[in-house]
Amino acid sequence: MLAVNRRTRSVELSCERLYMNYCDSQLDNTTQEFFERLESELRVVDDLHLMDTAWLASAEFRERLEPLLNSIRARGGRVTRSTEPIKKI
């Protein structure tokens, strides 16, 4: 799901893509598995850049995501937010 830069242990994550995957998981009843997989992948991330954060408007989605972000911070990592979308090349 994530393209982690192994050297810097960082990732730029599109909140739009993340939210769409979350919505898909609700349709097929795999929401728990979705967040478990995301949690597992974020364990190797020290620097998370959330892009296009307007997609975090859903309170239910934010409530499920926030503990994962807090986990990164608790181990000394950094979470930054941007309202800009990921630039496509």
ABEGO torsion letter per residue (X at the ends): XBBBBAAAGBBBBBAAAAAAAAAAAAAAGAAAAAAAAAAAAAAABABBBBBGAAAAABAAAAAAAAAAAAAAAAAGBBBBBBABBBBBX
